[in-house]
């Protein structure tokens, strides 16, 4: 879905409060996604919950070896510990900056820093929300489109996913693409229900 969030207006004022999960990193794409999420939350009277994931399995994968060679595992364990501490410090800085800007946009948000595989952790937390919002490219924009974080989340998540572009389209609309290998009828129904409640046409 690509849209200008201010054009998305809820039609059902009696519906339960919506909750949007915003996936964050330190990129410009994540900032664009955050602005989209704030505008959409304001238009639909929803709550935004921000999540940053420390991808510790990936960092450990670059350090670990099955058997000791020239050195034992101790130096790798210590290096992984330091890398994790550095990643957590970066995550806390991102969340502090996000919180400051969110408050500037009159958003009352919750923030979470999780640790583990990115797709797994995001999909797990997404179960508590109505929608996932992520920047178009996120941190792995050099990867093929079908290997990007945004694509992998959309393929595995059981909730609707909005991949926010840096420059949104001039009008709100939903483009729904279905692949047989990733077809999820419940997720499609949720996308259609969201589009209907928001008064957004589906293509």
C-alpha positions in Angstrom: 0.0 0.0 0.0 1.3 3.4 -0.9 -0.6 6.4 0.3 -0.6 9.9 1.7 -1.7 9.0 5.3 -3.6 12.3 5.8 -6.0 11.2 3.1 -6.9 7.9 4.9 -9.8 8.7 7.2 -11.6 6.1 9.4 -15.3 5.5 8.7 -16.3 3.7 11.8 -15.8 5.8 15.0 -17.3 3.1 17.2 -14.6 0.5 16.2 -12.0 -0.5 18.7 -8.8 1.5 18.9 -6.4 0.4 16.1 -2.8 -0.3 16.9 0.0 0.0 14.4 3.4 -1.7 14.8 6.2 0.6 13.3 9.5 -1.2 12.5 12.4 1.1 13.2 16.1 1.4 12.4 18.3 4.5 11.9 17.6 4.9 8.2 15.9 7.7 6.2 13.4 5.1 5.1 12.4 4.3 8.7 11.9 8.1 9.3 9.6 8.3 6.3 7.7 5.3 7.6 7.4 6.9 11.0 6.0 10.1 9.6 3.5 8.0 7.5 2.5 6.1 10.7 2.0 9.2 12.7 -0.2 10.8 10.0 -2.2 7.5 9.6 -2.6 7.1 13.4 -3.9 10.7 13.6 -6.3 10.2 10.8 -7.6 6.8 12.1 -7.3 7.6 15.8 -4.9 4.7 16.3 -1.9 4.0 18.5 1.7 3.6 17.2 4.0 1.1 18.8 7.6 1.3 17.7 9.9 -1.7 17.5 13.7 -2.1 16.9 15.2 -5.5 16.7 18.8 -6.3 17.6 19.8 -8.9 15.0 22.1 -10.8 17.4 21.9 -14.1 15.4 23.4 -12.4 12.3 26.2 -10.9 14.3 27.0 -14.2 15.9 27.0 -15.9 12.5 29.9 -13.8 11.4 32.0 -14.8 14.5 31.2 -18.4 15.4 33.1 -21.4 14.2 32.1 -25.1 14.8 35.6 -26.1 16.0 38.4 -24.0 17.5 41.3 -23.3 15.1 44.1 -20.8 15.8 42.2 -19.4 18.8 39.5 -20.7 21.0 35.9 -19.6 21.3 36.5 -17.1 24.1 37.6 -14.2 21.9 34.6 -14.6 19.8 32.2 -14.7 22.7 33.8 -11.6 24.1 33.6 -9.9 20.6 29.9 -10.8 20.3 29.2 -9.4 23.8 30.8 -6.1 22.8 29.0 -6.0 19.5 25.7 -6.7 21.2 26.4 -3.9 23.7 27.2 -1.5 20.9 24.0 -2.5 19.0 21.9 -1.9 22.1 23.4 1.5 22.6 22.6 2.4 19.0 19.0 1.1 19.5 18.5 3.2 22.6 19.7 6.3 20.7 17.3 5.6 17.9 14.4 5.1 20.3 15.2 8.3 22.2 15.3 10.3 18.9 12.1 8.6 17.8 10.3 9.3 21.1 11.3 13.0 20.9 10.0 13.4 17.4 6.9 11.4 18.1 6.0 13.7 21.0 6.6 16.6 18.7 3.9 15.2 16.4 1.6 14.7 19.4 1.9 11.0 19.4 1.6 8.9 22.6 3.7 5.9 21.6 5.2 2.8 23.2 8.7 1.7 22.2 10.3 -1.8 22.4 13.8 -3.1 21.7 13.8 -6.8 21.0 16.6 -9.2 20.4 16.8 -12.1 17.9 16.0 -12.8 14.3 14.4 -9.7 12.8 11.6 -11.4 10.8 10.7 -13.7 13.7 10.7 -10.9 16.3 8.7 -8.5 14.2 6.1 -11.1 13.2 5.8 -12.2 16.9 5.1 -8.7 18.1 2.8 -8.0 15.1 0.3 -10.5 16.4 -0.7 -7.9 19.0 -1.4 -5.2 16.4 -3.7 -4.5 13.5 -1.1 -3.4 11.0 2.7 -3.4 10.4 4.4 -0.3 8.9 8.0 -0.5 7.6 10.2 1.6 5.3 10.5 0.5 1.7 14.2 -0.4 1.8 15.1 -0.5 5.5 18.7 -1.6 6.3 19.2 -4.1 3.5 18.4 -2.0 0.3 21.3 -3.7 -1.5 19.6 -7.1 -1.3 17.4 -8.4 -4.1 13.8 -7.3 -3.7 12.6 -10.7 -2.6 15.3 -10.9 0.0 14.8 -7.5 1.6 13.5 -7.3 5.2 10.3 -5.6 4.1 9.5 -8.3 1.6 10.3 -11.1 4.0 8.1 -9.6 6.7 5.2 -9.2 4.2 5.7 -12.9 3.2 5.7 -14.3 6.7 3.6 -11.9 8.8 0.0 -12.8 9.6 -1.0 -9.1 9.7 -1.4 -6.6 6.9 1.9 -4.8 6.1 2.4 -1.3 4.7 5.7 -0.7 3.0 6.0 3.1 3.1 7.8 4.9 0.3 10.0 7.9 0.7 7.7 9.8 -1.7 4.1 8.6 -1.3 1.7 8.6 -4.1 -0.6 11.7 -4.4 -3.7 9.7 -3.6 -4.5 6.9 -1.2 -4.9 3.4 -2.7 -4.2 -0.2 -1.9 -2.3 -2.5 -4.4 -3.0 -6.1 -3.4 -0.7 -8.7 -5.0 -1.1 -12.4 -4.1 1.4 -15.1 -4.7 0.3 -18.8 -4.4 3.2 -19.7 -2.2 2.5 -17.0 0.3 -1.3 -16.8 0.0 -3.0 -16.2 3.4 -6.7 -15.8 3.2 -7.0 -14.4 6.7 -4.4 -11.7 6.0 -6.1 -10.8 2.7 -9.4 -10.4 4.5 -7.7 -8.1 7.1 -6.3 -6.0 4.3 -9.7 -5.7 2.6 -11.4 -4.9 5.9 -8.8 -2.2 6.7 -9.1 -0.6 3.3 -12.9 -0.6 3.6 -12.9 1.0 7.0 -10.4 3.6 5.8 -12.3 4.3 2.7 -9.3 3.4 0.4 -9.9 1.8 -3.0 -8.3 -1.6 -3.7 -6.6 -2.5 -6.9 
